[in-house]
Each structure stands twice: as structure tokens, then as C-alpha cells.
Amino acid sequence: MVMTYLQGMNASEVAAVLGMTSATVRSTVRHSLRRLREILGPDRTMEGQR
């Protein structure tokens, strides 16, 4: 999450640094975002958008 969102790296770049596949990075980011949304609740500024 930090590498992707704060450092602006794409999945391929993160995968190379961490020694995993791009698909694993994308999956991990997707699951992490889902979990953060569960914890923090809906973002009212983006209501009606995905």
C-alpha cells in the first residue's frame, strides 16, 4: 500500500522490489483497500461513484 499509493509505484515495480508477482501485488492491494473500507466506513465524498 505504501509503495503503491505514497511512493507512486506500479504493481510491476513493487513486485520486483518485493520478489513476488504483479498479480500478487494487485491482489494484496485490492484486499487491503477492501479491508480499510470495512474499518473506516464509506467515503461520503465519493458517494455514488466507484
PDB file as gemmi writes it, atoms N, CA and C in Angstrom:
CRYST1    1.000    1.000    1.000  90.00  90.00  90.00 P 1                      
ATOM      1  N   MET A   1       0.834  -1.186   0.000  1.00  0.00           N  
ATOM      2  CA  MET A   1       0.000   0.000   0.000  1.00  0.00           C  
ATOM      3  C   MET A   1       0.878   1.248   0.000  1.00  0.00           C  
ATOM      4  N   VAL A   2       1.889   1.264   0.818  1.00  0.00           N  
ATOM      5  CA  VAL A   2       2.771   2.437   0.894  1.00  0.00           C  
ATOM      6  C   VAL A   2       3.485   2.643  -0.430  1.00  0.00           C  
ATOM      7  N   MET A   3       4.033   1.580  -0.976  1.00  0.00           N  
ATOM      8  CA  MET A   3       4.760   1.709  -2.238  1.00  0.00           C  
ATOM      9  C   MET A   3       3.833   2.144  -3.368  1.00  0.00           C  
ATOM     10  N   THR A   4       2.626   1.614  -3.377  1.00  0.00           N  
ATOM     11  CA  THR A   4       1.681   1.911  -4.450  1.00  0.00           C  
ATOM     12  C   THR A   4       1.115   3.320  -4.343  1.00  0.00           C  
ATOM     13  N   TYR A   5       0.608   3.676  -3.170  1.00  0.00           N  
ATOM     14  CA  TYR A   5      -0.114   4.937  -3.041  1.00  0.00           C  
ATOM     15  C   TYR A   5       0.743   6.118  -2.596  1.00  0.00           C  
ATOM     16  N   LEU A   6       1.712   5.884  -1.741  1.00  0.00           N  
ATOM     17  CA  LEU A   6       2.528   7.001  -1.262  1.00  0.00           C  
ATOM     18  C   LEU A   6       3.769   7.227  -2.117  1.00  0.00           C  
ATOM     19  N   GLN A   7       4.318   6.149  -2.658  1.00  0.00           N  
ATOM     20  CA  GLN A   7       5.517   6.286  -3.473  1.00  0.00           C  
ATOM     21  C   GLN A   7       5.213   6.259  -4.967  1.00  0.00           C  
ATOM     22  N   GLY A   8       3.961   5.975  -5.335  1.00  0.00           N  
ATOM     23  CA  GLY A   8       3.545   6.028  -6.735  1.00  0.00           C  
ATOM     24  C   GLY A   8       4.072   4.918  -7.623  1.00  0.00           C  
ATOM     25  N   MET A   9       4.453   3.806  -7.030  1.00  0.00           N  
ATOM     26  CA  MET A   9       4.971   2.695  -7.826  1.00  0.00           C  
ATOM     27  C   MET A   9       3.818   1.864  -8.382  1.00  0.00           C  
ATOM     28  N   ASN A  10       4.027   1.287  -9.569  1.00  0.00           N  
ATOM     29  CA  ASN A  10       3.005   0.405 -10.119  1.00  0.00           C  
ATOM     30  C   ASN A  10       3.253  -1.020  -9.630  1.00  0.00           C  
ATOM     31  N   ALA A  11       2.324  -1.909  -9.951  1.00  0.00           N  
ATOM     32  CA  ALA A  11       2.389  -3.288  -9.449  1.00  0.00           C  
ATOM     33  C   ALA A  11       3.663  -3.999  -9.887  1.00  0.00           C  
ATOM     34  N   SER A  12       4.123  -3.763 -11.092  1.00  0.00           N  
ATOM     35  CA  SER A  12       5.351  -4.407 -11.580  1.00  0.00           C  
ATOM     36  C   SER A  12       6.573  -3.955 -10.793  1.00  0.00           C  
ATOM     37  N   GLU A  13       6.634  -2.665 -10.500  1.00  0.00           N  
ATOM     38  CA  GLU A  13       7.762  -2.131  -9.734  1.00  0.00           C  
ATOM     39  C   GLU A  13       7.770  -2.690  -8.304  1.00  0.00           C  
ATOM     40  N   VAL A  14       6.605  -2.701  -7.676  1.00  0.00           N  
ATOM     41  CA  VAL A  14       6.503  -3.237  -6.315  1.00  0.00           C  
ATOM     42  C   VAL A  14       6.874  -4.713  -6.312  1.00  0.00           C  
ATOM     43  N   ALA A  15       6.390  -5.448  -7.291  1.00  0.00           N  
ATOM     44  CA  ALA A  15       6.677  -6.881  -7.384  1.00  0.00           C  
ATOM     45  C   ALA A  15       8.174  -7.138  -7.495  1.00  0.00           C  
ATOM     46  N   ALA A  16       8.864  -6.341  -8.285  1.00  0.00           N  
ATOM     47  CA  ALA A  16      10.309  -6.517  -8.449  1.00  0.00           C  
ATOM     48  C   ALA A  16      11.046  -6.267  -7.137  1.00  0.00           C  
ATOM     49  N   VAL A  17      10.628  -5.251  -6.399  1.00  0.00           N  
ATOM     50  CA  VAL A  17      11.277  -4.934  -5.122  1.00  0.00           C  
ATOM     51  C   VAL A  17      11.016  -6.024  -4.091  1.00  0.00           C  
ATOM     52  N   LEU A  18       9.778  -6.519  -4.041  1.00  0.00           N  
ATOM     53  CA  LEU A  18       9.396  -7.475  -3.005  1.00  0.00           C  
ATOM     54  C   LEU A  18       9.607  -8.935  -3.403  1.00  0.00           C  
ATOM     55  N   GLY A  19       9.945  -9.182  -4.658  1.00  0.00           N  
ATOM     56  CA  GLY A  19      10.189 -10.546  -5.112  1.00  0.00           C  
ATOM     57  C   GLY A  19       8.935 -11.384  -5.227  1.00  0.00           C  
ATOM     58  N   MET A  20       7.873 -10.786  -5.734  1.00  0.00           N  
ATOM     59  CA  MET A  20       6.616 -11.517  -5.940  1.00  0.00           C  
ATOM     60  C   MET A  20       6.061 -11.149  -7.305  1.00  0.00           C  
ATOM     61  N   THR A  21       4.968 -11.769  -7.672  1.00  0.00           N  
ATOM     62  CA  THR A  21       4.375 -11.476  -8.979  1.00  0.00           C  
ATOM     63  C   THR A  21       3.533 -10.200  -8.920  1.00  0.00           C  
ATOM     64  N   SER A  22       3.330  -9.601 -10.068  1.00  0.00           N  
ATOM     65  CA  SER A  22       2.472  -8.421 -10.176  1.00  0.00           C  
ATOM     66  C   SER A  22       1.047  -8.750  -9.755  1.00  0.00           C  
ATOM     67  N   ALA A  23       0.602  -9.951 -10.101  1.00  0.00           N  
ATOM     68  CA  ALA A  23      -0.751 -10.366  -9.737  1.00  0.00           C  
ATOM     69  C   ALA A  23      -0.916 -10.424  -8.224  1.00  0.00           C  
ATOM     70  N   THR A  24       0.102 -10.887  -7.528  1.00  0.00           N  
ATOM     71  CA  THR A  24       0.042 -10.942  -6.068  1.00  0.00           C  
ATOM     72  C   THR A  24      -0.031  -9.541  -5.482  1.00  0.00           C  
ATOM     73  N   VAL A  25       0.741  -8.628  -6.038  1.00  0.00           N  
ATOM     74  CA  VAL A  25       0.710  -7.235  -5.568  1.00  0.00           C  
ATOM     75  C   VAL A  25      -0.675  -6.638  -5.787  1.00  0.00           C  
ATOM     76  N   ARG A  26      -1.221  -6.806  -6.978  1.00  0.00           N  
ATOM     77  CA  ARG A  26      -2.552  -6.255  -7.271  1.00  0.00           C  
ATOM     78  C   ARG A  26      -3.613  -6.841  -6.346  1.00  0.00           C  
ATOM     79  N   SER A  27      -3.540  -8.150  -6.118  1.00  0.00           N  
ATOM     80  CA  SER A  27      -4.494  -8.811  -5.240  1.00  0.00           C  
ATOM     81  C   SER A  27      -4.374  -8.296  -3.806  1.00  0.00           C  
ATOM     82  N   THR A  28      -3.148  -8.156  -3.339  1.00  0.00           N  
ATOM     83  CA  THR A  28      -2.913  -7.673  -1.981  1.00  0.00           C  
ATOM     84  C   THR A  28      -3.438  -6.243  -1.812  1.00  0.00           C  
ATOM     85  N   VAL A  29      -3.194  -5.403  -2.798  1.00  0.00           N  
ATOM     86  CA  VAL A  29      -3.690  -4.021  -2.749  1.00  0.00           C  
ATOM     87  C   VAL A  29      -5.218  -4.020  -2.732  1.00  0.00           C  
ATOM     88  N   ARG A  30      -5.831  -4.820  -3.587  1.00  0.00           N  
ATOM     89  CA  ARG A  30      -7.294  -4.890  -3.659  1.00  0.00           C  
ATOM     90  C   ARG A  30      -7.892  -5.333  -2.323  1.00  0.00           C  
ATOM     91  N   HIS A  31      -7.329  -6.371  -1.737  1.00  0.00           N  
ATOM     92  CA  HIS A  31      -7.824  -6.867  -0.447  1.00  0.00           C  
ATOM     93  C   HIS A  31      -7.569  -5.867   0.674  1.00  0.00           C  
ATOM     94  N   SER A  32      -6.438  -5.204   0.625  1.00  0.00           N  
ATOM     95  CA  SER A  32      -6.121  -4.191   1.635  1.00  0.00           C  
ATOM     96  C   SER A  32      -7.085  -3.020   1.569  1.00  0.00           C  
ATOM     97  N   LEU A  33      -7.398  -2.561   0.361  1.00  0.00           N  
ATOM     98  CA  LEU A  33      -8.359  -1.463   0.203  1.00  0.00           C  
ATOM     99  C   LEU A  33      -9.741  -1.869   0.707  1.00  0.00           C  
ATOM    100  N   ARG A  34     -10.143  -3.093   0.390  1.00  0.00           N  
ATOM    101  CA  ARG A  34     -11.436  -3.588   0.858  1.00  0.00           C  
ATOM    102  C   ARG A  34     -11.492  -3.589   2.387  1.00  0.00           C  
ATOM    103  N   ARG A  35     -10.416  -4.066   3.009  1.00  0.00           N  
ATOM    104  CA  ARG A  35     -10.374  -4.122   4.477  1.00  0.00           C  
ATOM    105  C   ARG A  35     -10.373  -2.723   5.091  1.00  0.00           C  
ATOM    106  N   LEU A  36      -9.635  -1.805   4.510  1.00  0.00           N  
ATOM    107  CA  LEU A  36      -9.634  -0.426   5.009  1.00  0.00           C  
ATOM    108  C   LEU A  36     -11.021   0.202   4.911  1.00  0.00           C  
ATOM    109  N   ARG A  37     -11.720  -0.081   3.808  1.00  0.00           N  
ATOM    110  CA  ARG A  37     -13.092   0.445   3.666  1.00  0.00           C  
ATOM    111  C   ARG A  37     -14.008  -0.124   4.740  1.00  0.00           C  
ATOM    112  N   GLU A  38     -13.835  -1.399   5.063  1.00  0.00           N  
ATOM    113  CA  GLU A  38     -14.638  -2.011   6.129  1.00  0.00           C  
ATOM    114  C   GLU A  38     -14.367  -1.323   7.470  1.00  0.00           C  
ATOM    115  N   ILE A  39     -13.121  -1.053   7.745  1.00  0.00           N  
ATOM    116  CA  ILE A  39     -12.731  -0.445   9.016  1.00  0.00           C  
ATOM    117  C   ILE A  39     -13.156   1.016   9.095  1.00  0.00           C  
ATOM    118  N   LEU A  40     -12.900   1.767   8.031  1.00  0.00           N  
ATOM    119  CA  LEU A  40     -13.117   3.211   8.050  1.00  0.00           C  
ATOM    120  C   LEU A  40     -14.528   3.633   7.656  1.00  0.00           C  
ATOM    121  N   GLY A  41     -15.261   2.759   6.985  1.00  0.00           N  
ATOM    122  CA  GLY A  41     -16.602   3.098   6.530  1.00  0.00           C  
ATOM    123  C   GLY A  41     -16.568   3.755   5.163  1.00  0.00           C  
ATOM    124  N   PRO A  42     -17.741   4.059   4.640  1.00  0.00           N  
ATOM    125  CA  PRO A  42     -17.828   4.628   3.293  1.00  0.00           C  
ATOM    126  C   PRO A  42     -17.264   6.049   3.240  1.00  0.00           C  
ATOM    127  N   ASP A  43     -16.743   6.388   2.087  1.00  0.00           N  
ATOM    128  CA  ASP A  43     -16.228   7.737   1.838  1.00  0.00           C  
ATOM    129  C   ASP A  43     -17.373   8.569   1.265  1.00  0.00           C  
ATOM    130  N   ARG A  44     -17.905   9.455   2.036  1.00  0.00           N  
ATOM    131  CA  ARG A  44     -19.060  10.251   1.622  1.00  0.00           C  
ATOM    132  C   ARG A  44     -18.747  11.211   0.481  1.00  0.00           C  
ATOM    133  N   THR A  45     -17.490  11.559   0.285  1.00  0.00           N  
ATOM    134  CA  THR A  45     -17.142  12.473  -0.819  1.00  0.00           C  
ATOM    135  C   THR A  45     -17.243  11.797  -2.176  1.00  0.00           C  
ATOM    136  N   MET A  46     -17.220  10.479  -2.196  1.00  0.00           N  
ATOM    137  CA  MET A  46     -17.288   9.739  -3.446  1.00  0.00           C  
ATOM    138  C   MET A  46     -18.627   9.004  -3.580  1.00  0.00           C  
ATOM    139  N   GLU A  47     -19.628   9.431  -2.834  1.00  0.00           N  
ATOM    140  CA  GLU A  47     -20.905   8.744  -2.817  1.00  0.00           C  
ATOM    141  C   GLU A  47     -21.468   8.617  -4.237  1.00  0.00           C  
ATOM    142  N   GLY A  48     -21.882   7.413  -4.576  1.00  0.00           N  
ATOM    143  CA  GLY A  48     -22.444   7.155  -5.889  1.00  0.00           C  
ATOM    144  C   GLY A  48     -21.402   6.810  -6.936  1.00  0.00           C  
ATOM    145  N   GLN A  49     -20.122   6.869  -6.592  1.00  0.00           N  
ATOM    146  CA  GLN A  49     -19.053   6.557  -7.537  1.00  0.00           C  
ATOM    147  C   GLN A  49     -18.292   5.360  -7.016  1.00  0.00           C  
ATOM    148  N   ARG A  50     -17.595   4.687  -7.910  1.00  0.00           N  
ATOM    149  CA  ARG A  50     -16.738   3.559  -7.516  1.00  0.00           C  
ATOM    150  C   ARG A  50     -15.347   3.846  -7.946  1.00  0.00           C  
TER     151      ARG A  50                                                      
END                                                                             
